[in-house]
Amino acid sequence: MTIKIILTLLLGTLALYAARNMRGALAPIALSFIAASLAGVFFVWNPQAANNVAALVGIGRGADLIFYFGFIFGLFSIFVLHLRIALLNRQLTVLARHIALNAAREHPASGPHEDSVHASAR
């Protein structure tokens, strides 16, 4: 009984966290975390239901079904993180490019090649 309470609290915390961060493009991801959390709470308190669903899809035990879904959900989460990191890298590149161009416009005579140009003209 204690593990059911602990799992319910953990899954409920995940659902609340996802609900608080449900905005913009992240809304579908947050909704999937909320749905997975609610399904998890349901199966924690009704383990026979997991066995019934597993039998419907041709899996031997409910625990195996939950493991498979957990594995797929973990891969999904890693993929979402990969996409987010790639987006942040693109944004960082654009930002660095803008900073470099603005610095070049503000100080056109103070580039790293300025000394070598004057040295070769002497």
Secondary structure, DSSP 8 states (H G I E B T S, - for coil): -HHHHHHHHHHHHHHHHHHHT--GGGHHHHHHHHHHHHHHHHHHH-HHHHHHHHHHHT-S-HHHHHHHHHHHHHHHHHHHHHHHHHHHHHHHHHHHHHHHHHHHHH-TT-STTHHHHHHHH-
